[in-house]
Amino acid sequence: MKTRFFDKPLHFKIIMICAITNVIVFVVNILLILGINSMSNDMEMAYQDNRQLSELSSALSNVQDSMTEYLSSKTSESLENYYKSAQRYQDLSEALSDTVTDRSYDRMERNIKFMSRTYLDVVAQTVEAKRGRNVEKYRTYYENATNLKGDIEAYITNLDLELFVVNSEKYTALSRAFKKFEVAGVFVMTLIMAGNVILISSLINTMIMPLKNLANSADEVSKGDFDTELPVTPYNDEIGIVTRAFNKMVASIKEYIEQLKESMEKERLLQEKELMMTAHLKEAQLKYLQAQINPHFLFNTLNAGAQLAMMEGADKTYEYVQTVADFFRYNVKNNKNDVTVREEVELVDNYIQILNVRFSGDIGYEKQIDKRLLDIKMPSMILQPIVENAVNHGIREMGDKGKISLKVYRDSEDVCISVADNGKGISKDEINRILDGSYEPREQQYDNNGIGLDNVISRLRLYAERSDVVEIHSQGENMGCEFIVRIPRQKKEADDVQSDDRG
């Protein structure tokens, strides 16, 4: 029977051991809890009678006080308080027992009940006499009510003392029994825990011993000693299976390690070659950029041209050249830094103005901006490439019917920036390929700033550390397209916006 048990799967043996010990502890705990709850309830009810008498005494005082207040002030509020306190006292006094027994405290309880009825009647007569302005009657009734109150309080005090003595004896007896029960419970739980520890230790030791032997052999193998003697286990559980499999694997470990070293060496050489190729590519890109027009030089040249146009009185030329200079100043200044939504919107304004000068004002442009969100931080060079894409691929061929709409609004904890056009639209398949980075645009038909949508989307996802920062919506061909950017608000900025809302 024992051998058959140890041949069972390891998880079955562990579950059975835990289940048996837990069931024993659970049953004992249930019995102890039931006993403790029963004795606790008895102890809690020991002074219930005294608490009820205390409530009755307090209610009696409230009736007397509310009656006295009404007699002195005769207000509707004091009358209402009197009715409430009288009803409360009546409810408590009617709950008293009127059973006739030979016990003194039962007789006192019965007397208190009947005296309370008489007291409430006298108090009611006092109030009615006061309301009828019968001074002599209400004074007589008031004195009778006061005397009855004193008698009732005396009975309540005597009954409370007698019940306290009886209840104290009962509580003392229950407390002693509870302590004995606690000692017995601790003793039983100690025996159960000791027995469980012995049982578990014995069974676990029998189960784990083969695993310890296997661990010792594995430790020797890990030090490079592949000739160590491996243990043999008589059981067919998981440890026995692992031991036999381990014996078969030892012979091939050394060969596998050698193969792994060779593979790692090849991978290292491949990574070095890849890094070298990347370095060459970066160097080539740097040389290519150095060969282009220096944007600082171009900005300074445009600025000088704007000053010259202003001096000669060519206002429109000055405004155009100044706008182009501002456009290049933004590219020079903010190519790598985070900017505000305000700066990105101003760049779009300048870009649209430049295009309208080039194309004779053909592009319609409208904005809906929540000015409270203009100081939120975002990556630079995000909106202008999106607007440029909308112009080149959406409305370029529509003439003066093409329109660009820019919106900045708040959606939950995000700042949303929408760039929409009424142009050609875009298919569902192209939207999906743009979002997953697999979109390859057709050959460029128009000049642009070289920043593609894949670059914009990648930078936004890196900035926000999440993937749902870009949405593209289009209802179909010639139905336009909307590009929505979601920028997470920083905590301080969020607090500032909320304070503006409250203001």
N, C-alpha and C positions, 0 to 999 in steps of 0.2 A: 504493500500500500504506500509506504514512504517513497520507494523508488518510482512508483507510478506518478506520485505527486511532483517529484522533482524533474520528471521528464516533460511536464507541462511547459507551455511557453512562459517566458520570464514575466511578462506583464500580467498573465493570469495568476501566477504565484504571488506577485506583489499585491495585486488587487485583493486576492483572497485573504492574505495576512492582514492588510489594512481593514478590510471589511469586518473580519471576525473581531479584531480588537476594538474597532469603532462601535460595533454593535453592542459589545459588552459595556463600554464606557457610556454609550447613549442610553441604554436601559437603566443603568445605575443612576445616571444624571436625571433622567425623567422621574424616577422614584424619589430622589432627593428633592427635586424641584416641587413635585406635588406635595410632599410633606412640608416643605418650607412655606409654600403658598398657603396651605391650610392653616398652619400655625400663625402666619403673618396676618391673615384675615381675622383670626380670633383675637390677636393682640390689638389690631386696629379697631375692632369693635368694642374693646374693653371699656373705653371712656366715651363711647357714643352717647350714653345717657347724660353725662356731664356736659357734653357739648350742646346737646339739645336744650338743657336747662339754661345754659349760658345765653343761647339765642332767645329763649323765652323771656329771660330777665331783661335782655337788651330791648326786645320788642315792647315789653311792659313800660320801660322808661320812655321809649319813643312815643307811646300813646299818651302818657302823662304830660310829656313835654309839648307835644303837638296840641293837646287840649289846652294847656296853660297858655301857649302862644296865641291860640285863637281867642281865648277869653280876654287876653290883654290887647290884641290888635284887631281882631274881628275882620280879617281879610280873607278873600277867596282862596288865596294861596295857602294860608295857614289851615283853612277848613279842608282843603284838598289833602294836605299833609296828614291831617288828623284821620280822614277816612282811610288813607292808604295804610297808616300805622295801625289803626284799629283792625283793619282786615287782616293784616299780617299777624297781629297778635292772636286774633280769633282762630286763624288757621293753625298756628302752633299750639294753642291751648286745646283745641279740639282733637289734636293728634295724641294727647295724653290718655293714658288708660284709666277707665272708670270701673275696672274689675274689682270686686270685693274679695279681699284675701286677708289672711292674718298677718301679713308682713307690713311693717310700719311704713316703709317707703311707698308701698302700693296705696296705702290709705292716704298718705300725704299727697301723692300724685292725683288721686281722685278728688281730694279737697281743693287742690289748686285748680283743677278743671272747672269745678262748680263755682268756686269763688271768682274765677276769671269771667264766667258768664255774667255773674252779678255785677262785677266791676265794669264790664263793657256796657251793661244796661244803664248803670248810674252815670258813666261818662257820657253816654248818648243823651240822657236826660239833662245833664249839665249843659251840653252844647245847645240843645233845643231851648232850654230856659234862657240861655244867653241870646239866642237868635230872637226869642220872643221878648227880650228886654225885661225879664222878670228877675230883678236883681236878688231878691231874697231867696228865691228857689235855687238859682244857679250857684249862689254862695253855699247853700246847704248841701246841694248835690256835690259841689266841688270838694267840700270837706269830707263828705262820705267817701267819695272816690279816692281822695288822698289817703284816708285811713285804710280802705280796702287794699290800695296799692302797697301800703306798708305791711299789711298782714300777708298778702300774697308773696312779697319779697322775702318775708321771714320764713314762710313755708318753703319757698324755692331754695333759700340758703340752707335750711336744715336738711331738705331732701338732697341737695347737692353734696353736702358733707357726708351724709349717710351713704349715698351712692358712691362717693369717692372712696370711702373706706372699703366697701364691698368690691368695687372695681379694682382698687389697688391690690387687694388680696388675689383677685383673679389674674391680674396682670403679672404679679410676682410669680404665681404658679406657672403661668404660660411662659414667662421668661426663663425660668429654670428648665422647663421641659425643652424650650427652644435651644438652650445652650447644650443640653445633653444630646439633642438631635444633631447639633452642629459637630460635636465631638465624634459621635457615631458616624456621621457622614464623612468627615475627614479621614477617619480610620478606614472606612470601607473604600474610599477613593484611593487611599495610599496602597491598600492591598491590591486593588484592581490595576493601578498603574505599575506597581512592582511586577505583578504577574505578566502584564502586557510587555514590559521591557524584557523580561526573561524569555518569553515566548518569541518575540520579534528577533531578539539578538541570536537566539539559537537557530531559527530558520534562516535568517539573513546570512549568518556566518556560513552555513552549509551551502547556500546559494552563491555567495560571493567568493568563496575560497578558490574555485577554478578560475574566476576572473582575476584574482590577485596573482595567481601563478602565471596567467597569460600576460598580465601587466609587467611582471618582472622580466619575462622573456622578451617582451616588446621593448622594454627599456634597454636590454642588452643589445638588441638589434639596432636600436636607434643610435647606440654608441659605435656602430660599425662592426659588431661581432655577429656575423651571419651564421657562425657555426654553433651557436648556443643551443642547448637541448630544450626543446619545446615540450610543454606539459600535454598530458593526455587526460581528457575528462570522460567519466563514464556516462554522463547524462546527455540527452538529446535535445536540450533546450537551445535557446539562441546562443548562449555562451559556448556550448559544445560545437555548434555549427561554426561560430566565429573562430574558435580554436583550430578546428581542422582546416578551415579556409586559410587561416594565418600561416599554418605550416606549409601549405602549398605555395603561398605568396612569397615566403622568405627567399626562396631560390632565385626569384626574378627581380627582387628589389634593387640589388646592386646594378644590374643591367639597366633597369628603368632609370635609376639616378644618373647613370652615364648618358643615357639618351636625353634626359631632361637637361643636363648641363650643355650638351651639344645644341639642343634646341634653343636654350636661352642665349648662348653665344651667337647663334645665327640671328636671333631676334634683335640682340643688341647691335650687331653690325648693320642690320636693316634699318633700325631707328637712327643710327648715326648718319647713314646715307640719306635718309629722309630729311633729317635736320639740316644736313649740308645743302640739299636741294632747296629746302625752304629758305635758307640763308641767302643762296644765290638769287632766288626769285625776289626776295625783299631788296637785295642790292640792286637788281635790275629795275624794280619798280621805283626805288629811290632815285636812280639816275634818270629815269624817265620823267619823274616829277620835277627834278632839278632842271631838266631841259625845257620845261614849260615856262610860261610867263609868270613871274613872281607876283602873287596876288597883292602884296604890299605895294609894289611898284605900280601895279595897275590901279589900285585904290588911290594912291597919291596923285597919279596922273589925272584920273577922273576928277578928283577934288580940285586940282589946279584948273582944269577945264571949266568946272562949275563957277569958280571965282572969276575966271575970264569972261564967261557968259554974263554974269551978273554985272560986271563992270561995263560991258558993252550994251546992257539993257535988254538982253534976250532972255526975258523972264521964263518963257516956256522951256527954252533950251537949258537954262539954269536949273529949273525944277526937275527936268528929266535927268540931267547929268548928276545932280545931287542925289536923286533917288537911286540911280545906278551905283553911285559911290557908297550910299548907305547899305545897299544890298551887298556889295563886296566887303564893306567894313564888318558886317555881321558874319560873313564867312571867315574872314581873317580872325576875328575876335573869338568866336564861339564854336570853332571847329571841333573842340574836344571837351568843352565844359558844359555842365548843365545850365540851362537858361530858364526863364519864366515863360508862362503861356503868353504874357503880354509881348515879349520880344519875338516869339514865333509868329504871332498874329501880325505884328508890325512888318516882319519880313514878307509875309504873304501879301500885305497891302502894297509894299514896294514892288514886289514881283508882278502883281496884277497891273499896277500903274505902268511898269516898264513894257509889259506886253501890249497894253492898250495904246501906248505911244507907237510901238512897232506895227500894230495891226489896226490903227485908226479907231480905237475905242470899240472894237467889235465884241469884246468880252464883257458880259453883264456880271456884276459882282455885288453880293449882299451879305450882311453879317447880322447875327443875333448873338450877342456876347453878354454873359453874366459877369459883370465887372468885378464881382467879389472873388472870382476864381482866377483873375489875371496874374496873381503873384505866386501861383502854384508852380513848383519846379517840374521840369521835364527835360529830356535829352534835346540837344540842339539838332537843327537840320532835319526835322521830322515833317512839318506841315508843308514846307515849300516843295519837296519832292512829290508829295501826294497831290498838291494842286497842279504841279507841272505835268504829272501823269494824267490828271483829269483833263487838262487843256489839250495835250498832245494826242491822247487816245480817245477822248470823249467828245469835245466840242470844237476842235480845230477847224473842221470842215463845215461848221454850221453857220459861219459868218456872224452877223450881229444877233442871231437867235440863241447863241450859246450863253449859258449862265452858270456861274459858280456860286454856291452858297456855303458860308462858313458859320458854324454854330459852336458855342462853348456853353456847356450846361453841366449841372450836377446830377449824378445818378447814384443813389445810395452813398457808398464811401469812395466813389470814383469821380474824377473829373473827365467828362466826355467831350471830345472835339470831333465834330462832324464836318466832312468835306464832301459836298454833294454836287453833281452836275446833271444836266438834262440831255446828255449826249447819247452816244451809241448804246450804252449799257454793256454788260459783260455776262457771259454764260456761267452757269452753275459750276461746270467743270473747270473753267479757268479760275473762278474764285477759289475752289478747293486747292488747285495746284499752286496758286499764289500763296495761300496760307500755309501749305505744307512745304514750301520752298522748292517745288519741282517745276515751277513755271519757267519756260524759256521764251522770252519775248522775241517777236519777229525782228527782222533787221531794222535798225533805227531809221525812221523817216525824218525825225526832227532832232535838232541839237538839244542837249539837256546838260544838267550839271554833273552827270555821272553817278548820282546816288539813286540806285534802284529800289523798288519796293521791298525786295528781299532783304536789303541792307537795313531799311527802315524798320521792318517787322522784327528782324533779329535783334536790333538794338533796343527796341521797345520791350521785347520779352526779357532781355538781360536786365534792363533797368527795373522792370516791375517784378522780376523773378517769378513769372507765371506766364502761361501760354494764351490766356483769353484776353489779351490786351488790344486785339485788332478784330474788327468786324467789317465785312464787305457785303453790301446788299444791292441787288439789282433785280428789277421786276421782269426784265427781258430785253429784247432788242429794241433800241430807240426809246427805252424807258428810263434812261439815266442810271447813275450809279452813286452809292453813298459809301464813303470810307469813314468808319468810326474808330477813334483812338481812345483807349481808356488809360488814364494816368492815376495811380493810387495817390491819395492825398496823405501828406505827412501829418503826424499827430498835432504838432503845434499849429500848422496851417489849418487843419480841420477845426481846432478850437477857435482860431481867429474868425473863420467863416461863420461858425455857430454864434459867436458873440455878435457878429454883424447882423445875423438873422434876428436875434433877440432885440437888437437896437432898432 
